[in-house]
Amino acid sequence: MCICINCRHIHNCKTYHFIDKQHNHLKICSEEYKFSPLKTILNVNINKKNKQVIFDWDLKECSSFTEEPGYWLFNE
């Protein structure tokens, strides 16, 4: 699971926006993603299902992580 959902920076983070885009969950948003986190580690799992390759992207480590559980539920 991506640690981003419990991070205070989720709404303006470039890395989270990238991961969301990879999952095809990209929302149309006029907000500019200005926050660039430091020292991130992404994990990509590659699975095959019915002759289709599926990539699952997760952020495992981030030096900029600031814990704020449930913050992703609220829009700024």
PQR file with spaces between the fields and no chain letter, atoms N, CA, C, O and H, PARSE charges and radii, in Angstrom:
ATOM       1  N    MET     1       0.839   -1.176    0.000 -0.4000 1.5000
ATOM       2  CA   MET     1       0.000    0.000    0.000 -0.0000 2.0000
ATOM       3  C    MET     1       0.886    1.241    0.000  0.5500 1.7000
ATOM       4  O    MET     1       1.927    1.273    0.656 -0.5500 1.4000
ATOM       5  N    CYS     2       0.476    2.227   -0.718 -0.4000 1.5000
ATOM       6  CA   CYS     2       1.202    3.483   -0.824 -0.0000 2.0000
ATOM       7  C    CYS     2       1.075    4.274    0.480  0.5500 1.7000
ATOM       8  O    CYS     2      -0.027    4.440    1.003 -0.5500 1.4000
ATOM       9  H    CYS     2      -0.370    2.200   -1.251  0.4000 1.0000
ATOM      10  N    ILE     3       2.197    4.759    1.000 -0.4000 1.5000
ATOM      11  CA   ILE     3       2.179    5.511    2.254 -0.0000 2.0000
ATOM      12  C    ILE     3       1.587    6.907    2.069  0.5500 1.7000
ATOM      13  O    ILE     3       1.302    7.591    3.052 -0.5500 1.4000
ATOM      14  H    ILE     3       3.093    4.625    0.575  0.4000 1.0000
ATOM      15  N    CYS     4       1.404    7.328    0.842 -0.4000 1.5000
ATOM      16  CA   CYS     4       0.926    8.684    0.551 -0.0000 2.0000
ATOM      17  C    CYS     4      -0.416    9.012    1.195  0.5500 1.7000
ATOM      18  O    CYS     4      -0.663   10.163    1.556 -0.5500 1.4000
ATOM      19  H    CYS     4       1.636    6.773    0.044  0.4000 1.0000
ATOM      20  N    ILE     5      -1.278    8.023    1.343 -0.4000 1.5000
ATOM      21  CA   ILE     5      -2.611    8.321    1.861 -0.0000 2.0000
ATOM      22  C    ILE     5      -2.590    8.850    3.290  0.5500 1.7000
ATOM      23  O    ILE     5      -3.566    9.454    3.735 -0.5500 1.4000
ATOM      24  H    ILE     5      -1.077    7.088    1.051  0.4000 1.0000
ATOM      25  N    ASN     6      -1.511    8.636    4.007 -0.4000 1.5000
ATOM      26  CA   ASN     6      -1.402    9.150    5.372 -0.0000 2.0000
ATOM      27  C    ASN     6      -0.401   10.298    5.476  0.5500 1.7000
ATOM      28  O    ASN     6       0.125   10.564    6.557 -0.5500 1.4000
ATOM      29  H    ASN     6      -0.718    8.145    3.646  0.4000 1.0000
ATOM      30  N    CYS     7      -0.136   10.972    4.372 -0.4000 1.5000
ATOM      31  CA   CYS     7       0.843   12.070    4.368 -0.0000 2.0000
ATOM      32  C    CYS     7       0.148   13.414    4.191  0.5500 1.7000
ATOM      33  O    CYS     7      -0.819   13.544    3.440 -0.5500 1.4000
ATOM      34  H    CYS     7      -0.563   10.756    3.494  0.4000 1.0000
ATOM      35  N    ARG     8       0.657   14.386    4.887 -0.4000 1.5000
ATOM      36  CA   ARG     8       0.128   15.745    4.847 -0.0000 2.0000
ATOM      37  C    ARG     8       0.313   16.395    3.470  0.5500 1.7000
ATOM      38  O    ARG     8      -0.411   17.336    3.147 -0.5500 1.4000
ATOM      39  H    ARG     8       1.443   14.281    5.497  0.4000 1.0000
ATOM      40  N    HIS     9       1.239   15.932    2.669 -0.4000 1.5000
ATOM      41  CA   HIS     9       1.572   16.564    1.392 -0.0000 2.0000
ATOM      42  C    HIS     9       0.817   15.979    0.198  0.5500 1.7000
ATOM      43  O    HIS     9       1.079   16.370   -0.940 -0.5500 1.4000
ATOM      44  H    HIS     9       1.827   15.168    2.932  0.4000 1.0000
ATOM      45  N    ILE    10      -0.099   15.067    0.430 -0.4000 1.5000
ATOM      46  CA   ILE    10      -0.747   14.316   -0.657 -0.0000 2.0000
ATOM      47  C    ILE    10      -1.419   15.209   -1.708  0.5500 1.7000
ATOM      48  O    ILE    10      -1.413   14.870   -2.892 -0.5500 1.4000
ATOM      49  H    ILE    10      -0.311   14.750    1.354  0.4000 1.0000
ATOM      50  N    HIS    11      -1.988   16.329   -1.300 -0.4000 1.5000
ATOM      51  CA   HIS    11      -2.761   17.155   -2.234 -0.0000 2.0000
ATOM      52  C    HIS    11      -1.912   17.974   -3.206  0.5500 1.7000
ATOM      53  O    HIS    11      -2.424   18.435   -4.227 -0.5500 1.4000
ATOM      54  H    HIS    11      -1.992   16.605   -0.338  0.4000 1.0000
ATOM      55  N    ASN    12      -0.636   18.161   -2.911 -0.4000 1.5000
ATOM      56  CA   ASN    12       0.188   18.952   -3.834 -0.0000 2.0000
ATOM      57  C    ASN    12       1.528   18.285   -4.156  0.5500 1.7000
ATOM      58  O    ASN    12       2.474   18.963   -4.557 -0.5500 1.4000
ATOM      59  H    ASN    12      -0.220   17.787   -2.082  0.4000 1.0000
ATOM      60  N    CYS    13       1.613   16.977   -3.984 -0.4000 1.5000
ATOM      61  CA   CYS    13       2.860   16.228   -4.171 -0.0000 2.0000
ATOM      62  C    CYS    13       3.012   15.736   -5.614  0.5500 1.7000
ATOM      63  O    CYS    13       2.114   15.101   -6.166 -0.5500 1.4000
ATOM      64  H    CYS    13       0.845   16.427   -3.658  0.4000 1.0000
ATOM      65  N    LYS    14       4.148   16.038   -6.200 -0.4000 1.5000
ATOM      66  CA   LYS    14       4.429   15.601   -7.577 -0.0000 2.0000
ATOM      67  C    LYS    14       4.527   14.079   -7.689  0.5500 1.7000
ATOM      68  O    LYS    14       4.059   13.497   -8.667 -0.5500 1.4000
ATOM      69  H    LYS    14       4.877   16.554   -5.751  0.4000 1.0000
ATOM      70  N    THR    15       5.126   13.442   -6.702 -0.4000 1.5000
ATOM      71  CA   THR    15       5.285   11.986   -6.752 -0.0000 2.0000
ATOM      72  C    THR    15       3.936   11.284   -6.632  0.5500 1.7000
ATOM      73  O    THR    15       3.671   10.329   -7.362 -0.5500 1.4000
ATOM      74  H    THR    15       5.506   13.915   -5.907  0.4000 1.0000
ATOM      75  N    TYR    16       3.083   11.745   -5.721 -0.4000 1.5000
ATOM      76  CA   TYR    16       1.759   11.135   -5.594 -0.0000 2.0000
ATOM      77  C    TYR    16       0.953   11.329   -6.881  0.5500 1.7000
ATOM      78  O    TYR    16       0.246   10.421   -7.319 -0.5500 1.4000
ATOM      79  H    TYR    16       3.299   12.520   -5.128  0.4000 1.0000
ATOM      80  N    HIS    17       1.060   12.493   -7.470 -0.4000 1.5000
ATOM      81  CA   HIS    17       0.368   12.770   -8.733 -0.0000 2.0000
ATOM      82  C    HIS    17       0.846   11.795   -9.816  0.5500 1.7000
ATOM      83  O    HIS    17       0.040   11.289  -10.597 -0.5500 1.4000
ATOM      84  H    HIS    17       1.634   13.231   -7.115  0.4000 1.0000
ATOM      85  N    PHE    18       2.152   11.535   -9.860 -0.4000 1.5000
ATOM      86  CA   PHE    18       2.716   10.578  -10.815 -0.0000 2.0000
ATOM      87  C    PHE    18       2.151    9.171  -10.583  0.5500 1.7000
ATOM      88  O    PHE    18       1.746    8.498  -11.531 -0.5500 1.4000
ATOM      89  H    PHE    18       2.806   11.947   -9.225  0.4000 1.0000
ATOM      90  N    ILE    19       2.126    8.732   -9.320 -0.4000 1.5000
ATOM      91  CA   ILE    19       1.609    7.398   -8.990 -0.0000 2.0000
ATOM      92  C    ILE    19       0.137    7.295   -9.355  0.5500 1.7000
ATOM      93  O    ILE    19      -0.296    6.291   -9.921 -0.5500 1.4000
ATOM      94  H    ILE    19       2.455    9.279   -8.551  0.4000 1.0000
ATOM      95  N    ASP    20      -0.629    8.323   -9.036 -0.4000 1.5000
ATOM      96  CA   ASP    20      -2.059    8.349   -9.358 -0.0000 2.0000
ATOM      97  C    ASP    20      -2.259    8.251  -10.869  0.5500 1.7000
ATOM      98  O    ASP    20      -3.161    7.556  -11.338 -0.5500 1.4000
ATOM      99  H    ASP    20      -0.277    9.139   -8.576  0.4000 1.0000
ATOM     100  N    LYS    21      -1.430    8.936  -11.612 -0.4000 1.5000
ATOM     101  CA   LYS    21      -1.497    8.890  -13.075 -0.0000 2.0000
ATOM     102  C    LYS    21      -1.208    7.485  -13.586  0.5500 1.7000
ATOM     103  O    LYS    21      -1.871    7.020  -14.514 -0.5500 1.4000
ATOM     104  H    LYS    21      -0.698    9.501  -11.231  0.4000 1.0000
ATOM     105  N    GLN    22      -0.226    6.797  -12.995 -0.4000 1.5000
ATOM     106  CA   GLN    22       0.112    5.434  -13.398 -0.0000 2.0000
ATOM     107  C    GLN    22      -1.045    4.463  -13.143  0.5500 1.7000
ATOM     108  O    GLN    22      -1.208    3.481  -13.867 -0.5500 1.4000
ATOM     109  H    GLN    22       0.312    7.175  -12.241  0.4000 1.0000
ATOM     110  N    HIS    23      -1.839    4.742  -12.119 -0.4000 1.5000
ATOM     111  CA   HIS    23      -3.003    3.907  -11.805 -0.0000 2.0000
ATOM     112  C    HIS    23      -4.233    4.307  -12.610  0.5500 1.7000
ATOM     113  O    HIS    23      -5.314    3.750  -12.419 -0.5500 1.4000
ATOM     114  H    HIS    23      -1.707    5.540  -11.531  0.4000 1.0000
ATOM     115  N    ASN    24      -4.068    5.264  -13.501 -0.4000 1.5000
ATOM     116  CA   ASN    24      -5.177    5.790  -14.309 -0.0000 2.0000
ATOM     117  C    ASN    24      -6.286    6.373  -13.446  0.5500 1.7000
ATOM     118  O    ASN    24      -7.460    6.316  -13.813 -0.5500 1.4000
ATOM     119  H    ASN    24      -3.190    5.716  -13.657  0.4000 1.0000
ATOM     120  N    HIS    25      -5.915    6.933  -12.302 -0.4000 1.5000
ATOM     121  CA   HIS    25      -6.881    7.581  -11.411 -0.0000 2.0000
ATOM     122  C    HIS    25      -6.781    9.091  -11.507  0.5500 1.7000
ATOM     123  O    HIS    25      -7.304    9.811  -10.657 -0.5500 1.4000
ATOM     124  H    HIS    25      -4.962    6.979  -12.004  0.4000 1.0000
ATOM     125  N    LEU    26      -6.114    9.564  -12.537 -0.4000 1.5000
ATOM     126  CA   LEU    26      -5.860   10.983  -12.662 -0.0000 2.0000
ATOM     127  C    LEU    26      -7.165   11.762  -12.709  0.5500 1.7000
ATOM     128  O    LEU    26      -8.040   11.509  -13.538 -0.5500 1.4000
ATOM     129  H    LEU    26      -5.690    8.978  -13.228  0.4000 1.0000
ATOM     130  N    LYS    27      -7.265   12.699  -11.808 -0.4000 1.5000
ATOM     131  CA   LYS    27      -8.440   13.558  -11.748 -0.0000 2.0000
ATOM     132  C    LYS    27      -8.135   14.843  -12.502  0.5500 1.7000
ATOM     133  O    LYS    27      -7.002   15.324  -12.477 -0.5500 1.4000
ATOM     134  H    LYS    27      -6.554   12.904  -11.135  0.4000 1.0000
ATOM     135  N    ILE    28      -9.127   15.396  -13.164 -0.4000 1.5000
ATOM     136  CA   ILE    28      -8.930   16.678  -13.819 -0.0000 2.0000
ATOM     137  C    ILE    28      -8.868   17.716  -12.713  0.5500 1.7000
ATOM     138  O    ILE    28      -9.811   17.884  -11.940 -0.5500 1.4000
ATOM     139  H    ILE    28     -10.048   15.005  -13.184  0.4000 1.0000
ATOM     140  N    CYS    29      -7.756   18.398  -12.653 -0.4000 1.5000
ATOM     141  CA   CYS    29      -7.514   19.295  -11.539 -0.0000 2.0000
ATOM     142  C    CYS    29      -6.692   20.474  -12.022  0.5500 1.7000
ATOM     143  O    CYS    29      -5.717   20.312  -12.757 -0.5500 1.4000
ATOM     144  H    CYS    29      -6.990   18.262  -13.281  0.4000 1.0000
ATOM     145  N    SER    30      -7.096   21.657  -11.600 -0.4000 1.5000
ATOM     146  CA   SER    30      -6.345   22.839  -11.996 -0.0000 2.0000
ATOM     147  C    SER    30      -5.201   23.120  -11.030  0.5500 1.7000
ATOM     148  O    SER    30      -4.366   23.990  -11.277 -0.5500 1.4000
ATOM     149  H    SER    30      -7.887   21.789  -11.003  0.4000 1.0000
ATOM     150  N    GLU    31      -5.172   22.378   -9.932 -0.4000 1.5000
ATOM     151  CA   GLU    31      -4.140   22.573   -8.922 -0.0000 2.0000
ATOM     152  C    GLU    31      -2.762   22.215   -9.478  0.5500 1.7000
ATOM     153  O    GLU    31      -2.597   21.214  -10.175 -0.5500 1.4000
ATOM     154  H    GLU    31      -5.850   21.671   -9.732  0.4000 1.0000
ATOM     155  N    GLU    32      -1.798   23.037   -9.160 -0.4000 1.5000
ATOM     156  CA   GLU    32      -0.428   22.756   -9.556 -0.0000 2.0000
ATOM     157  C    GLU    32       0.247   21.933   -8.470  0.5500 1.7000
ATOM     158  O    GLU    32       0.125   22.243   -7.285 -0.5500 1.4000
ATOM     159  H    GLU    32      -1.932   23.850   -8.593  0.4000 1.0000
ATOM     160  N    TYR    33       0.948   20.903   -8.864 -0.4000 1.5000
ATOM     161  CA   TYR    33       1.631   20.053   -7.898 -0.0000 2.0000
ATOM     162  C    TYR    33       3.031   20.617   -7.697  0.5500 1.7000
ATOM     163  O    TYR    33       3.929   20.402   -8.511 -0.5500 1.4000
ATOM     164  H    TYR    33       1.047   20.651   -9.826  0.4000 1.0000
ATOM     165  N    LYS    34       3.196   21.337   -6.608 -0.4000 1.5000
ATOM     166  CA   LYS    34       4.421   22.093   -6.378 -0.0000 2.0000
ATOM     167  C    LYS    34       5.410   21.390   -5.450  0.5500 1.7000
ATOM     168  O    LYS    34       6.597   21.718   -5.447 -0.5500 1.4000
ATOM     169  H    LYS    34       2.467   21.512   -5.946  0.4000 1.0000
ATOM     170  N    PHE    35       4.937   20.439   -4.673 -0.4000 1.5000
ATOM     171  CA   PHE    35       5.795   19.823   -3.673 -0.0000 2.0000
ATOM     172  C    PHE    35       6.584   18.665   -4.269  0.5500 1.7000
ATOM     173  O    PHE    35       6.004   17.721   -4.804 -0.5500 1.4000
ATOM     174  H    PHE    35       3.973   20.173   -4.675  0.4000 1.0000
ATOM     175  N    SER    36       7.896   18.739   -4.175 -0.4000 1.5000
ATOM     176  CA   SER    36       8.770   17.660   -4.648 -0.0000 2.0000
ATOM     177  C    SER    36       9.399   16.974   -3.435  0.5500 1.7000
ATOM     178  O    SER    36      10.287   17.543   -2.801 -0.5500 1.4000
ATOM     179  H    SER    36       8.367   19.506   -3.740  0.4000 1.0000
ATOM     180  N    PRO    37       8.957   15.776   -3.109 -0.5600 1.5000
ATOM     181  CA   PRO    37       9.491   15.087   -1.937  0.2800 2.0000
ATOM     182  C    PRO    37      10.938   14.642   -2.141  0.5500 1.7000
ATOM     183  O    PRO    37      11.417   14.496   -3.266 -0.5500 1.4000
ATOM     184  N    LEU    38      11.608   14.435   -1.020 -0.4000 1.5000
ATOM     185  CA   LEU    38      13.015   14.031   -1.043 -0.0000 2.0000
ATOM     186  C    LEU    38      13.168   12.536   -0.795  0.5500 1.7000
ATOM     187  O    LEU    38      12.404   11.940   -0.036 -0.5500 1.4000
ATOM     188  H    LEU    38      11.219   14.554   -0.107  0.4000 1.0000
ATOM     189  N    LYS    39      14.156   11.943   -1.438 -0.4000 1.5000
ATOM     190  CA   LYS    39      14.558   10.551   -1.220 -0.0000 2.0000
ATOM     191  C    LYS    39      13.368    9.584   -1.183  0.5500 1.7000
ATOM     192  O    LYS    39      13.063    8.990   -0.149 -0.5500 1.4000
ATOM     193  H    LYS    39      14.777   12.428   -2.055  0.4000 1.0000
ATOM     194  N    THR    40      12.725    9.447   -2.305 -0.4000 1.5000
ATOM     195  CA   THR    40      11.582    8.534   -2.404 -0.0000 2.0000
ATOM     196  C    THR    40      12.017    7.193   -2.977  0.5500 1.7000
ATOM     197  O    THR    40      12.947    7.111   -3.780 -0.5500 1.4000
ATOM     198  H    THR    40      12.973    9.929   -3.145  0.4000 1.0000
ATOM     199  N    ILE    41      11.325    6.151   -2.548 -0.4000 1.5000
ATOM     200  CA   ILE    41      11.545    4.813   -3.095 -0.0000 2.0000
ATOM     201  C    ILE    41      10.192    4.293   -3.567  0.5500 1.7000
ATOM     202  O    ILE    41       9.261    4.121   -2.780 -0.5500 1.4000
ATOM     203  H    ILE    41      10.570    6.218   -1.896  0.4000 1.0000
ATOM     204  N    LEU    42      10.109    4.045   -4.877 -0.4000 1.5000
ATOM     205  CA   LEU    42       8.898    3.493   -5.480 -0.0000 2.0000
ATOM     206  C    LEU    42       9.063    1.990   -5.651  0.5500 1.7000
ATOM     207  O    LEU    42      10.152    1.494   -5.941 -0.5500 1.4000
ATOM     208  H    LEU    42      10.865    4.184   -5.517  0.4000 1.0000
ATOM     209  N    ASN    43       7.969    1.286   -5.468 -0.4000 1.5000
ATOM     210  CA   ASN    43       7.945   -0.154   -5.698 -0.0000 2.0000
ATOM     211  C    ASN    43       6.918   -0.415   -6.796  0.5500 1.7000
ATOM     212  O    ASN    43       5.781    0.052   -6.718 -0.5500 1.4000
ATOM     213  H    ASN    43       7.085    1.688   -5.233  0.4000 1.0000
ATOM     214  N    VAL    44       7.322   -1.154   -7.806 -0.4000 1.5000
ATOM     215  CA   VAL    44       6.415   -1.485   -8.904 -0.0000 2.0000
ATOM     216  C    VAL    44       6.286   -2.998   -8.964  0.5500 1.7000
ATOM     217  O    VAL    44       7.263   -3.705   -9.210 -0.5500 1.4000
ATOM     218  H    VAL    44       8.245   -1.533   -7.870  0.4000 1.0000
ATOM     219  N    ASN    45       5.077   -3.487   -8.737 -0.4000 1.5000
ATOM     220  CA   ASN    45       4.795   -4.915   -8.872 -0.0000 2.0000
ATOM     221  C    ASN    45       4.217   -5.149  -10.260  0.5500 1.7000
ATOM     222  O    ASN    45       3.342   -4.414  -10.717 -0.5500 1.4000
ATOM     223  H    ASN    45       4.283   -2.913   -8.537  0.4000 1.0000
ATOM     224  N    ILE    46       4.720   -6.182  -10.919 -0.4000 1.5000
ATOM     225  CA   ILE    46       4.267   -6.514  -12.264 -0.0000 2.0000
ATOM     226  C    ILE    46       3.536   -7.847  -12.195  0.5500 1.7000
ATOM     227  O    ILE    46       4.099   -8.863  -11.787 -0.5500 1.4000
ATOM     228  H    ILE    46       5.431   -6.779  -10.548  0.4000 1.0000
ATOM     229  N    ASN    47       2.269   -7.824  -12.603 -0.4000 1.5000
ATOM     230  CA   ASN    47       1.426   -9.022  -12.558 -0.0000 2.0000
ATOM     231  C    ASN    47       0.845   -9.288  -13.936  0.5500 1.7000
ATOM     232  O    ASN    47       0.673   -8.372  -14.740 -0.5500 1.4000
ATOM     233  H    ASN    47       1.811   -6.999  -12.935  0.4000 1.0000
ATOM     234  N    LYS    48       0.547  -10.544  -14.198 -0.4000 1.5000
ATOM     235  CA   LYS    48      -0.086  -10.923  -15.456 -0.0000 2.0000
ATOM     236  C    LYS    48      -1.449  -11.512  -15.133  0.5500 1.7000
ATOM     237  O    LYS    48      -1.574  -12.429  -14.322 -0.5500 1.4000
ATOM     238  H    LYS    48       0.687  -11.288  -13.545  0.4000 1.0000
ATOM     239  N    LYS    49      -2.466  -10.966  -15.786 -0.4000 1.5000
ATOM     240  CA   LYS    49      -3.829  -11.439  -15.568 -0.0000 2.0000
ATOM     241  C    LYS    49      -4.532  -11.526  -16.924  0.5500 1.7000
ATOM     242  O    LYS    49      -4.679  -10.523  -17.623 -0.5500 1.4000
ATOM     243  H    LYS    49      -2.365  -10.221  -16.446  0.4000 1.0000
ATOM     244  N    ASN    50      -4.960  -12.721  -17.282 -0.4000 1.5000
ATOM     245  CA   ASN    50      -5.656  -12.934  -18.559 -0.0000 2.0000
ATOM     246  C    ASN    50      -4.879  -12.351  -19.751  0.5500 1.7000
ATOM     247  O    ASN    50      -5.436  -11.619  -20.569 -0.5500 1.4000
ATOM     248  H    ASN    50      -4.840  -13.535  -16.715  0.4000 1.0000
ATOM     249  N    LYS    51      -3.623  -12.680  -19.831 -0.4000 1.5000
ATOM     250  CA   LYS    51      -2.750  -12.231  -20.921 -0.0000 2.0000
ATOM     251  C    LYS    51      -2.532  -10.718  -20.930  0.5500 1.7000
ATOM     252  O    LYS    51      -2.083  -10.165  -21.934 -0.5500 1.4000
ATOM     253  H    LYS    51      -3.170  -13.275  -19.167  0.4000 1.0000
ATOM     254  N    GLN    52      -2.842  -10.057  -19.838 -0.4000 1.5000
ATOM     255  CA   GLN    52      -2.631   -8.617  -19.728 -0.0000 2.0000
ATOM     256  C    GLN    52      -1.630   -8.346  -18.600  0.5500 1.7000
ATOM     257  O    GLN    52      -1.733   -8.933  -17.523 -0.5500 1.4000
ATOM     258  H    GLN    52      -3.206  -10.507  -19.022  0.4000 1.0000
ATOM     259  N    VAL    53      -0.684   -7.478  -18.842 -0.4000 1.5000
ATOM     260  CA   VAL    53       0.304   -7.116  -17.831 -0.0000 2.0000
ATOM     261  C    VAL    53      -0.230   -5.923  -17.036  0.5500 1.7000
ATOM     262  O    VAL    53      -0.660   -4.920  -17.607 -0.5500 1.4000
ATOM     263  H    VAL    53      -0.600   -7.001  -19.717  0.4000 1.0000
ATOM     264  N    ILE    54      -0.191   -6.052  -15.715 -0.4000 1.5000
ATOM     265  CA   ILE    54      -0.700   -5.009  -14.828 -0.0000 2.0000
ATOM     266  C    ILE    54       0.431   -4.536  -13.926  0.5500 1.7000
ATOM     267  O    ILE    54       1.127   -5.343  -13.309 -0.5500 1.4000
ATOM     268  H    ILE    54       0.159   -6.866  -15.252  0.4000 1.0000
ATOM     269  N    PHE    55       0.607   -3.225  -13.855 -0.4000 1.5000
ATOM     270  CA   PHE    55       1.624   -2.620  -12.990 -0.0000 2.0000
ATOM     271  C    PHE    55       0.936   -2.007  -11.776  0.5500 1.7000
ATOM     272  O    PHE    55      -0.049   -1.282  -11.914 -0.5500 1.4000
ATOM     273  H    PHE    55       0.042   -2.569  -14.356  0.4000 1.0000
ATOM     274  N    ASP    56       1.452   -2.297  -10.597 -0.4000 1.5000
ATOM     275  CA   ASP    56       0.931   -1.716   -9.364 -0.0000 2.0000
ATOM     276  C    ASP    56       2.032   -0.866   -8.739  0.5500 1.7000
ATOM     277  O    ASP    56       3.068   -1.388   -8.328 -0.5500 1.4000
ATOM     278  H    ASP    56       2.252   -2.887  -10.485  0.4000 1.0000
ATOM     279  N    TRP    57       1.808    0.430   -8.668 -0.4000 1.5000
ATOM     280  CA   TRP    57       2.800    1.395   -8.190 -0.0000 2.0000
ATOM     281  C    TRP    57       2.520    1.757   -6.742  0.5500 1.7000
ATOM     282  O    TRP    57       1.380    2.046   -6.381 -0.5500 1.4000
ATOM     283  H    TRP    57       0.966    0.854   -9.002  0.4000 1.0000
ATOM     284  N    ASP    58       3.556    1.743   -5.910 -0.4000 1.5000
ATOM     285  CA   ASP    58       3.435    2.134   -4.502 -0.0000 2.0000
ATOM     286  C    ASP    58       4.674    2.898   -4.066  0.5500 1.7000
ATOM     287  O    ASP    58       5.792    2.584   -4.474 -0.5500 1.4000
ATOM     288  H    ASP    58       4.483    1.508   -6.203  0.4000 1.0000
ATOM     289  N    LEU    59       4.460    3.897   -3.238 -0.4000 1.5000
ATOM     290  CA   LEU    59       5.572    4.607   -2.625 -0.0000 2.0000
ATOM     291  C    LEU    59       5.855    3.934   -1.294  0.5500 1.7000
ATOM     292  O    LEU    59       4.977    3.853   -0.435 -0.5500 1.4000
ATOM     293  H    LEU    59       3.552    4.152   -2.906  0.4000 1.0000
ATOM     294  N    LYS    60       7.081    3.448   -1.120 -0.4000 1.5000
ATOM     295  CA   LYS    60       7.450    2.703    0.090 -0.0000 2.0000
ATOM     296  C    LYS    60       8.197    3.557    1.102  0.5500 1.7000
ATOM     297  O    LYS    60       8.032    3.373    2.307 -0.5500 1.4000
ATOM     298  H    LYS    60       7.794    3.514   -1.818  0.4000 1.0000
ATOM     299  N    GLU    61       9.017    4.491    0.626 -0.4000 1.5000
ATOM     300  CA   GLU    61       9.779    5.363    1.521 -0.0000 2.0000
ATOM     301  C    GLU    61       9.836    6.763    0.948  0.5500 1.7000
ATOM     302  O    GLU    61       9.899    6.962   -0.265 -0.5500 1.4000
ATOM     303  H    GLU    61       9.151    4.640   -0.353  0.4000 1.0000
ATOM     304  N    CYS    62       9.811    7.745    1.872 -0.4000 1.5000
ATOM     305  CA   CYS    62       9.870    9.145    1.478 -0.0000 2.0000
ATOM     306  C    CYS    62      10.380    9.944    2.672  0.5500 1.7000
ATOM     307  O    CYS    62       9.779    9.917    3.746 -0.5500 1.4000
ATOM     308  H    CYS    62       9.760    7.582    2.857  0.4000 1.0000
ATOM     309  N    SER    63      11.484   10.650    2.480 -0.4000 1.5000
ATOM     310  CA   SER    63      12.051   11.453    3.569 -0.0000 2.0000
ATOM     311  C    SER    63      11.170   12.643    3.926  0.5500 1.7000
ATOM     312  O    SER    63      11.301   13.202    5.014 -0.5500 1.4000
ATOM     313  H    SER    63      11.972   10.671    1.607  0.4000 1.0000
ATOM     314  N    SER    64      10.285   13.031    3.034 -0.4000 1.5000
ATOM     315  CA   SER    64       9.408   14.174    3.272 -0.0000 2.0000
ATOM     316  C    SER    64       8.072   13.776    3.898  0.5500 1.7000
ATOM     317  O    SER    64       7.230   14.636    4.154 -0.5500 1.4000
ATOM     318  H    SER    64      10.179   12.577    2.150  0.4000 1.0000
ATOM     319  N    PHE    65       7.874   12.491    4.143 -0.4000 1.5000
ATOM     320  CA   PHE    65       6.618   12.000    4.702 -0.0000 2.0000
ATOM     321  C    PHE    65       6.327   12.684    6.043  0.5500 1.7000
ATOM     322  O    PHE    65       7.157   12.678    6.952 -0.5500 1.4000
ATOM     323  H    PHE    65       8.558   11.792    3.935  0.4000 1.0000
ATOM     324  N    THR    66       5.140   13.270    6.144 -0.4000 1.5000
ATOM     325  CA   THR    66       4.674   13.897    7.379 -0.0000 2.0000
ATOM     326  C    THR    66       3.324   13.269    7.698  0.5500 1.7000
ATOM     327  O    THR    66       2.331   13.544    7.024 -0.5500 1.4000
ATOM     328  H    THR    66       4.466   13.275    5.405  0.4000 1.0000
ATOM     329  N    GLU    67       3.289   12.433    8.717 -0.4000 1.5000
ATOM     330  CA   GLU    67       2.088   11.656    9.006 -0.0000 2.0000
ATOM     331  C    GLU    67       0.917   12.523    9.421  0.5500 1.7000
ATOM     332  O    GLU    67       1.014   13.352   10.325 -0.5500 1.4000
ATOM     333  H    GLU    67       4.095   12.210    9.265  0.4000 1.0000
ATOM     334  N    GLU    68      -0.202   12.305    8.726 -0.4000 1.5000
ATOM     335  CA   GLU    68      -1.474   12.920    9.060 -0.0000 2.0000
ATOM     336  C    GLU    68      -2.567   11.994    8.509  0.5500 1.7000
ATOM     337  O    GLU    68      -3.104   12.230    7.427 -0.5500 1.4000
ATOM     338  H    GLU    68      -0.281   11.631    7.991  0.4000 1.0000
ATOM     339  N    PRO    69      -2.888   10.932    9.271 -0.5600 1.5000
ATOM     340  CA   PRO    69      -3.839    9.921    8.810  0.2800 2.0000
ATOM     341  C    PRO    69      -5.175   10.525    8.358  0.5500 1.7000
ATOM     342  O    PRO    69      -5.748   11.381    9.032 -0.5500 1.4000
ATOM     343  N    GLY    70      -5.649   10.059    7.210 -0.4000 1.5000
ATOM     344  CA   GLY    70      -6.938   10.491    6.689 -0.0000 2.0000
ATOM     345  C    GLY    70      -6.913   11.824    5.967  0.5500 1.7000
ATOM     346  O    GLY    70      -7.957   12.284    5.506 -0.5500 1.4000
ATOM     347  H    GLY    70      -5.184    9.363    6.663  0.4000 1.0000
ATOM     348  N    TYR    71      -5.765   12.455    5.855 -0.4000 1.5000
ATOM     349  CA   TYR    71      -5.674   13.784    5.228 -0.0000 2.0000
ATOM     350  C    TYR    71      -6.115   13.735    3.761  0.5500 1.7000
ATOM     351  O    TYR    71      -6.626   14.728    3.242 -0.5500 1.4000
ATOM     352  H    TYR    71      -4.916   12.082    6.230  0.4000 1.0000
ATOM     353  N    TRP    72      -5.925   12.605    3.092 -0.4000 1.5000
ATOM     354  CA   TRP    72      -6.303   12.448    1.685 -0.0000 2.0000
ATOM     355  C    TRP    72      -7.805   12.602    1.472  0.5500 1.7000
ATOM     356  O    TRP    72      -8.245   12.890    0.359 -0.5500 1.4000
ATOM     357  H    TRP    72      -5.510   11.799    3.514  0.4000 1.0000
ATOM     358  N    LEU    73      -8.602   12.413    2.536 -0.4000 1.5000
ATOM     359  CA   LEU    73     -10.058   12.528    2.420 -0.0000 2.0000
ATOM     360  C    LEU    73     -10.530   13.978    2.264  0.5500 1.7000
ATOM     361  O    LEU    73     -11.638   14.231    1.791 -0.5500 1.4000
ATOM     362  H    LEU    73      -8.245   12.179    3.441  0.4000 1.0000
ATOM     363  N    PHE    74      -9.686   14.913    2.662 -0.4000 1.5000
ATOM     364  CA   PHE    74     -10.083   16.326    2.682 -0.0000 2.0000
ATOM     365  C    PHE    74      -9.393   17.080    1.576  0.5500 1.7000
ATOM     366  O    PHE    74      -8.193   16.921    1.349 -0.5500 1.4000
ATOM     367  H    PHE    74      -8.786   14.707    3.047  0.4000 1.0000
ATOM     368  N    ASN    75     -10.161   17.906    0.889 -0.4000 1.5000
ATOM     369  CA   ASN    75      -9.594   18.772   -0.137 -0.0000 2.0000
ATOM     370  C    ASN    75      -9.172   20.073    0.507  0.5500 1.7000
ATOM     371  O    ASN    75      -9.813   20.552    1.443 -0.5500 1.4000
ATOM     372  H    ASN    75     -11.136   18.036    1.074  0.4000 1.0000
ATOM     373  N    GLU    76      -8.109   20.634    0.013 -0.4000 1.5000
ATOM     374  CA   GLU    76      -7.640   21.916    0.545 -0.0000 2.0000
ATOM     375  C    GLU    76      -8.314   23.043   -0.186  0.5500 1.7000
ATOM     376  O    GLU    76      -8.059   24.210    0.110 -0.5500 1.4000
ATOM     377  H    GLU    76      -7.588   20.245   -0.747  0.4000 1.0000
